[in-house]
C-alpha cells in the first residue's frame, strides 16, 4: 500500500503487498534492471554476503533516515513475514469506509504466504521501521518489471505497502520510510518510481502529493479487487 500512516491499495502492483512476478520474468522483460547498489554499502542481512542487490543498503539508511533515535530502519527478512502481514491487514481496516458494499480484504494467511514467497527475492526490497523490537512501519520497492502490473521499463521502480502502525501516525515515520525507498531506488539506478493508490484513500493521496508524486492517468477500476485506483509517478533527481 502506499499511504501516509495508513495503507494505500491492496496487493497486485498496488501499494499493498502485491503479487510479484517470479524471478524468471525479470530476465524475460526487455532491458529489465535489477537493484544494483554501490560497493560501499553496509550489509544488512545474514544472507547474500557480497551480493550486489537491495540486500545491501547504504549505511545512511540506518543513521540518517530515522529522525527519532528510538526508531530503527532496516531491511526486512523472512523472519519478519508474520508482523509484516499483520501490518498490511491492519492497514486495510479503513477500506470498507470507501469500498463498495461487501468488499473484503485479503486474509492474513494469504498475505503471509505471499510474503514468505517474495521476501527472499533480492530484487524485492522491503524496509521496516521498528521500535523496541516491534514492527511499526514498512515499505517495499522493486523493479516495475517485477510488479503485479509489469512494465518493461528498466528505469522504473515500483513502490508498494507504505504502512505505518496507527499509534505512530504523525511522528514522521511515513516520510522516513518514503525517503529510504527513494534512496534505495536511486542507488539501484532507477530514475522514476510508480505506485497505485485507492482513489478513496484520501489521506494517502494527500501524503504522496505533498511528497511530490503526480497522478499520470485517469482513475481506473480493478475488477479483481473491486476498487478504483489512481496511478502516481515520481521522478528522481539526476545523480
N, C-alpha and C positions, 0 to 999 in steps of 0.2 A: 504494500500500500504506500501511497505517497501521502503523507499527512504531517501536519504540524501538530504534534501531540496526539492526534487521533489517526486512524487509518485512512488510506485512500481506497482504491478499489480492491478487488479480490483477485486472486490467482491469475492465471494466464500471464500476459506480459503487463498486467495491470500492476498497480502499486501494492498489491498484496502478494504473498508468496506465490509466484506463478509457475506454471509448468514450463520447464526449460528443456530445450531440445537436447537429445543425447549427444555425447562428445563427438560422434562421427558426423553430426550435422554441421558442426563448425567447419570442419575441413572441406565439406562439400560446398559451403557457401563461398561464392567467388570473393576472394580477397579478404575473407573474414579475419579480423585481428584478434589475437589473444591478448590478455593483460600481461604486458612485459614491463617490469619495473627496473629502475637503475640498480647497479650492483651495490650501491652504498646503503641499501635498505636494511632495516632491522628485522631479524627473524622473529615471527610471532607465533609459530606453531611447531609442534613436535614432528610433523611430517614435512616432506618436501624440502629438506635441508638442501640449499643450493639451487632450488628450483626458481627460475625467474618468472614468477607468477604473482597473483594477488595474495598468495600466502605470505608474501614478503612485502611489508608496507613501510614507507618512510618513517624514521624514528619520530618525526614531528607529530605523527598521528597519536602518539602516546603522551607527548609533553606539551604540545601547543594547542591542541584542538579543544579538549575539555577545560572550560574555564573554572570549573568547580573542582577543587582538589579531592573531594570525596567521590568523584565520578571518574571512572577509568574507561577509556575506549580501547577495544582490542578486536582482533579477528575472531569470528565465531568458529567453533569446531563441532564435530559430530556430537560431542558431549553436551552441547547447548541445544540440541534439537527440541527437547521437550519444553523448556521455558520459551524458546523462540515460537514454537507452535502455539503455546498458550497465549503468548503476547499477541500473535496475529488474530486469534479467535476473539480475544478480549477487545482488540481494536475494532472489530466489526460490530460491536454492541449497538452503535448508533445507527447502523444502516437501516434497520426497519423504520426509522423516522422519515426516511425519504424513498425507500424502496417500495415497489408495488406490493399490494397485499399478498401475503402468503410467501414472500421471499424468504429463503433460508440460507444461512451462511454455511460454508463448508464445515465438516466435522473436524474436531481436534485430531481424531485418528487419521483422517485423510491428510491433514496438514503435516502431521508428524511423519507419516510415511514419505511424503514428498520431500521434506527437509532432510531426512536421512538419505535420500537418493542424491540430493544436489550438493549438500554441504561439503562432501569430499572433493568435489569438482574444482580444480584450480582456477577455472575461468569464472567461477561464481564467488564473488567476494561479499560475504555478509559481515558487517561490522556491528558490534554491540556496545552499548553503554551499560556499565554495571556499577553498583554502589553496595558496599558491604557484602559482596559476593552474589548479589541478586541482580538479575537482568532487568533493566529499566527502559531500554530502548534498543531499536535495531534499524538497519537499512541495508539493502542489497544492491550491488551494482554488478553488471555482467555485460558482455557484448550483445548488442541488439540482435545480432545474427543468431544468438543462442536463446533468445527470449521466446515466450509463447506465441508472439506475433513477430516472426523473424523478418529482418530487413537485411539484405545483402549489402551492407554499407560498413566497411572496415573502420570508418571514423566515428561510428555512432555507438554509444554505450546506452544501456537501459537501466533505469532506477526503479526499484520496487520496495515495498514493505518498509516505508519510513513510519515507524510506530513508536510512540513514547507512552510509558505507563502513566495513567491519569494523575496520580499523585505527584508526578514530575512535570506536568504541564506548566508552562510559564517560566521555567528556570533556564531556558536557552538550550536544552539538550537537543531538541529537534534541529536547531541551527547548527550545533556542533556536529551532529551525525551527517547532516546535509553537506557541510563543508568537507568533512572527512571523505565522503563519497566523491565529491568533485575532485579532491586532491588525488584520490586513487585513480579516477578515470583519466585525469590529466597525466599522471605519472605513467599510465598504461598507454599513452599515445593517442587517446581519443580526443576529438575536437568538439564533439557535440553530444548531448545527452537527451534522452526521451523518457517520458513517463506517461501513464494514463491514470486519471483520477475520476472517480464517480462525479457526475455533474451535480448531484445533490450534496456532495461533501464540501459545503461552502467553506468551512474552516481550513481544510487542506488547500483548497484553491487559493484562498487569500494568502496563505503561507507561501506557496510557490510563486505567486505573482509578486509578493514582496521581495522574494529572493532573486527575481529576475527571469523567471520562466515565462514563456509566451505561448498562448494557445495557437495552434497552427492549422486547425481544421474545425469544421462544424461538429457538434456533439454527435455521437453515433451510438446506436443500440447494439448491445451484445446479447443475442438470443440465448446463449448458453447460460449466462448469469442473470438475465432479465433486468439489466440495469443500463442506464445511459452513461457513457464515458466521454471524457474530453482528453485530447492529446496535447501535451505540452512539450516544448523543446527549450534547451538551454545551450547557448554557445559558449564554450570555454575560451578564455582569452588566449591569444597566441603566446607560446612559450619562448 
